[in-house]
Amino acid sequence: MKTSIVIPARYGSTRFPGKPLALIGGKSMLARVIEVAQAARDGRDDISVLVTSESEEIAAHAEDLGTRCILTPEACATGSDRVLAALQHAGECPDFVVNLQGDAPFTPPAVVRALIEAFEANPALDVVTPVHALSWDDLERLREAKKTTPFSGTTAVIDAGGRALWFSKNIIPAIRKEEALRAAGALSPVYQHMGLYGYKMSALERFCTLPEGRYEALEGLEQLRMLEAEMHVHTVKVEVEAGAIHSGIDTPEDLARAEAFLA
């Protein structure tokens, strides 16, 4: 199975211009994401890694890091649109595409591999994306972060089979009997979405032909376009280290939290 890991790295972020070039612990965000992709590819000759951006500055930085970068139009509406444009420009048509967003430098490589393996096990899937159950302490940290940056961090509700029912920048579900659940000692019932996607190539092509969804526009989440179009988004449950940062870095405040985490 041919797989492409494509990293959309947009310079012109409204909330954080130049974000992929920002330094975290003395290393650029893009360099850290490329390292994630390379580690996920390790030992596989059927997986390629590619960066795509609208910025020549980012393209030059990617090339300095030894990774090919395809320049794509500034008008690309989402990271997934940019990924498809890059693949078309490069003349590549993989079986499976991982959209590893350029603002997710703390994504464990094992999570990227889990998406690839989930599709290899079931090639009928349209889209796969990872989620992890939050500990109660991590849920409290997310609640605290949302007091200053309410659009950082995305949560998901899923059915018993792992199909995504909804995603939101709000923390869902609301928990009516939280104290009783805490006393039971289990993880919280809140799943945090990790911002990367794996697409069957035909599903990516379909997604990019769809108009922006109503709730996508309201929440700023491209995966809601998939749900509104009744695409099957399958979640892959992964385990992550409690207290670690695994969501994307959307704002300078998120960057400050990342620096504090590394310190």
C-alpha positions, 0 to 999 in steps of 0.5 A: 500500500502506497502512503503519503504523509503530507504536512500542510504548513501555512505561513499566513495563519490569522491567529499566529502568522509564521507559526511553522517557523516558530521555535519550540525549545530551540527547534522550529515547529516544522522541524519537529513535525517533519521528525514525527513523520520521518519516525512514523515512516521508519522501516517502511519504503512505501511511505513518503513524506512531503511538505506543502505551503503557500510560503517560499520562506517555509519551502526554503526551510523545509528544503534545508531540513532535507524534505521536499516542499510543494508550493500551493496556492494561498487560496487553499481553504483548508489543510486538506485542500492544500494536501490534495493540491500538493499531491496533484502538483507532484503527480502522486496518487497514493492509496492512503494520505495522512494529513499531518498538520504543521502545527502538531509538533508533539504528535507521537509517531506511533499515532501516525502509524496507528492511522496507517495500520487502521486503514491497512486493516480496513481499506473501505474506511473513508477517513481515520483520525485519532482520539484519546480519553482525557484523564481528569487532570488533563480535562481540568487543564483543558478547561483552564486553557479554554478560559484564555484560548477558547478555540484551542483544543477539540473534543469528540463524541463517538459511538460504540464502534468508533464512528465519530458523531461530532467534534467541537471546540467546546468540551463535549459531552457535558457531564451531569454526574461528574463527581460520581464518575470521578469517584469511580476512578476511571478516565473522564468520558471526554475524548480529545481529538488529535488534529491529523487525518488519514484519507482514502485518496478518493475520500480526500478528492470528494472532501475537497469538492464539497462546499463549506459546511454550516457548522464547519464555518461556525466552529472552524473545524474541517472535519464537520464538513465530512460529518455534514456530508455523511462521510464515515469518519472512523476514530482510532483510540490511542493512549498518550502520556498524561499531562503531555501536549498532543493538540495543535498549537493554534496561538502564541499562548499555546506556544508558551504552554509548549515551552513551559511543558518542555522546560 
